[in-house]
Amino acid sequence: MSINYNTTLVTTTPYTVLSTDEVVLVNVAGPASVILPVIIAGKNTAFYVKDASGNALINPITITAVGGATINGIGFALINGNYSHVQFVWDGTGWLTLTN
């Protein structure tokens, strides 16, 4: 059995997540910025963002949301562990994070 995800490799920053993205692999040479999209009814409401470079400890990935939405009640989330990832889930009013 296999599971297929729509995966995007990000090599420039900032990157705005598309409604068609499911997994965003961030592989940039320095600190990165990922922007979560405005939610459109009937589209994806969950995204994974992963440090694919293995350098998030020294080059963190900052995730923000457009339209005044928050992430866990604040304005941003941070990935600062090498090869770490976070899943972002829309709850109808803001983004929540799920981590491993």
Secondary structure, DSSP 8 states (H G I E B T S, - for coil): ------EEEE-SSSEE--TT-SEEEE--SS-EEEEE----TTS--EEEEEESSS-TTTS-EEEEESTT--BTTBS-EEE-STT-EEEEEE-SSSEEEEE-
